[in-house]
Amino acid sequence: MKFLVLQHVAVEHPGVFRDFWRDAGVTWDAVELDEGEAIPSNLAGYDALVAMGGPMDVWQEDAHPWLKTEKAAIRDWVVGREKPFLGICLGHQLLAESIGGTVGPMAIPEVGIMRVACTAAGKGDAIMSRLPAEFDCLQWHGAEVKTLPLGTEILAANTYSAVQAFRYKSNAYGFQYHVELTDTTVSDWADIPAYKASLETVMGANAFPRLDRDVAAKLRDFNAAARKLSDGFLKIAARQFA
C-alpha cells in the first residue's frame, strides 16, 4: 500500500507510525502544505490519506489559503471516494469540517498527559476496541470539534472535549490526541512559539522539562497503543484489496 501524508509543519510528521508502516511494507509520500507544496491533482496511486497536526487553526484560511484546498481534497477523498483516512489533532479537526462538522476554540487549551475514555461506540469499533476502555495520551490543542454531521460516531471523550476520537462511516477516523509520539516529539514541538505558549498557559513557566519527562516515562505504553491503532487502520486500508 501507498499513503499520502498531509503535513502542516515539518516537525509534525507521522512519527512512530513510520516504523509501523515500514514493517508492514507501506510506502508514503509527504506534502508539506505550509511550505507551499501542492496536493497531487491525481490521487489514484494512493490507498490512504493521512493528515497530521499543526499550529494553525482550521478557520485561518486567510492566513493559510491552502487550507481550503486541503479541506476540499479531504472531502473528495472521504465523502466522494469513500477511501481510508486518518487525521491526528489538526487533521482530526480538518476531517470534521470537511464532512460538515464545526470546529471552534476551547475556553482553555488541553495540554499535557490526559485521560480519555472510549464511548459505547468506541468499545465496539474496529480500531478503538483494541485499546483499554480508558487510557492516558498526550494532548496539545486549543481548538476542538464542536459538532459532527450524520454518519459519524464519537469513539472517545473526556471532560475537556466531547469529541476526542470519531469515525465517519467505516473509512475515516479522527483522533484529537497524539498517538505518533517519539522520544523527540516534545522537544521538537516546544520550539514552535504557538505550542510553547499553550504549554506554559496550562502548565506554567518552564513546563517543557516536566512534560518531556512525563512523556518519556510513558513512551513505551504510548507506542504500544499507537501500534494497535496503526494495525487497525492498516487492516481497514487493506479491505479495498479484498
Backbone hydrogen bonds, N-H to C=O, Kabsch-Sander energy under -0.5 kcal/mol:
donor,donor_aa,acceptor,acceptor_aa,energy
3,F,27,T,-2.5
4,L,48,A,-2.2
5,V,29,D,-3.2
6,L,4,L,-0.5
6,L,50,V,-3.5
7,Q,5,V,-0.6
7,Q,31,V,-2.8
8,H,53,G,-0.9
12,E,9,V,-2.1
13,H,11,V,-1.0
16,V,180,E,-1.8
17,F,14,P,-2.1
18,R,15,G,-1.8
19,D,16,V,-0.9
20,F,16,V,-1.5
21,W,17,F,-3.1
22,R,18,R,-2.1
23,D,19,D,-2.3
24,A,20,F,-1.5
25,G,21,W,-0.5
25,G,22,R,-1.3
26,V,21,W,-2.9
27,T,1,M,-2.3
29,D,3,F,-2.2
31,V,5,V,-2.7
32,E,30,A,-0.5
33,L,7,Q,-2.0
33,L,31,V,-1.2
34,D,7,Q,-0.6
35,E,32,E,-1.3
36,G,33,L,-1.8
37,E,32,E,-1.8
43,L,41,S,-0.6
46,Y,43,L,-2.0
47,D,2,K,-3.6
48,A,2,K,-0.9
49,L,84,P,-2.1
50,V,4,L,-2.7
51,A,86,L,-2.5
52,M,6,L,-2.6
60,Q,57,D,-1.9
61,E,59,W,-1.5
64,H,60,Q,-1.9
67,L,64,H,-2.3
68,K,65,P,-1.3
69,T,65,P,-0.7
70,E,66,W,-2.5
71,K,67,L,-2.7
72,A,68,K,-2.1
73,A,69,T,-2.2
74,I,70,E,-2.6
75,R,71,K,-2.7
76,D,72,A,-2.4
77,W,73,A,-2.3
78,V,74,I,-3.1
79,V,75,R,-2.4
80,G,75,R,-1.5
81,R,76,D,-2.2
83,K,77,W,-2.3
85,F,171,N,-2.2
86,L,49,L,-2.2
87,G,173,Y,-2.3
88,I,51,A,-2.6
89,C,175,F,-3.1
91,G,88,I,-2.4
93,Q,89,C,-2.0
94,L,90,L,-2.7
95,L,91,G,-2.0
96,A,92,H,-1.9
97,E,93,Q,-2.3
98,S,94,L,-2.4
99,I,95,L,-1.4
100,G,97,E,-1.2
101,G,96,A,-3.2
102,T,147,T,-1.7
104,G,144,E,-2.3
106,M,142,G,-3.1
110,E,141,H,-2.8
111,V,109,P,-0.8
112,G,139,Q,-2.6
114,M,112,G,-0.7
114,M,137,C,-2.6
116,V,135,F,-2.5
117,A,157,A,-2.7
118,C,133,A,-3.2
119,T,155,L,-2.0
123,K,119,T,-2.1
124,G,120,A,-0.7
124,G,121,A,-0.8
125,D,122,G,-1.5
129,S,125,D,-1.8
130,R,127,I,-1.8
131,L,128,M,-2.0
135,F,116,V,-2.2
137,C,114,M,-2.5
138,L,178,H,-0.9
139,Q,112,G,-2.8
139,Q,137,C,-0.5
141,H,110,E,-2.1
144,E,104,G,-2.6
146,K,102,T,-2.6
147,T,102,T,-1.3
152,T,149,P,-0.9
153,E,167,R,-2.2
155,L,165,A,-2.9
156,A,165,A,-1.4
157,A,117,A,-2.3
158,N,161,S,-2.0
164,Q,156,A,-2.5
165,A,156,A,-1.4
166,F,174,G,-2.1
167,R,153,E,-2.3
168,Y,172,A,-2.9
169,K,151,G,-3.2
169,K,167,R,-0.6
171,N,168,Y,-1.2
172,A,168,Y,-1.7
173,Y,85,F,-2.2
174,G,166,F,-2.5
175,F,87,G,-2.7
176,Q,164,Q,-2.9
177,Y,164,Q,-0.7
178,H,138,L,-2.9
185,T,182,T,-1.0
188,D,184,T,-2.6
189,W,185,T,-2.5
190,A,186,V,-2.2
191,D,187,S,-0.5
191,D,188,D,-0.8
192,I,189,W,-2.0
195,Y,192,I,-0.5
196,K,192,I,-2.8
197,A,193,P,-2.4
198,S,194,A,-1.9
199,L,195,Y,-2.4
200,E,196,K,-2.4
201,T,197,A,-2.0
202,V,198,S,-1.7
203,M,199,L,-2.9
204,G,200,E,-1.5
207,A,204,G,-0.9
210,R,206,N,-0.5
211,L,207,A,-2.4
212,D,208,F,-2.9
213,R,209,P,-2.0
214,D,210,R,-2.4
215,V,211,L,-2.7
216,A,212,D,-2.2
217,A,213,R,-2.1
218,K,214,D,-0.9
218,K,215,V,-0.6
219,L,215,V,-0.8
219,L,216,A,-0.7
222,F,218,K,-2.6
223,N,219,L,-2.9
224,A,220,R,-1.9
225,A,221,D,-2.2
226,A,222,F,-2.2
227,R,223,N,-2.2
228,K,224,A,-1.7
229,L,225,A,-2.3
230,S,226,A,-2.9
231,D,227,R,-2.7
232,G,228,K,-2.1
233,F,229,L,-2.4
234,L,230,S,-2.9
235,K,231,D,-1.8
236,I,232,G,-1.8
237,A,233,F,-2.9
238,A,234,L,-1.8
239,R,235,K,-0.7
239,R,236,I,-0.9
240,Q,237,A,-0.7
241,F,238,A,-1.9
242,A,239,R,-1.8
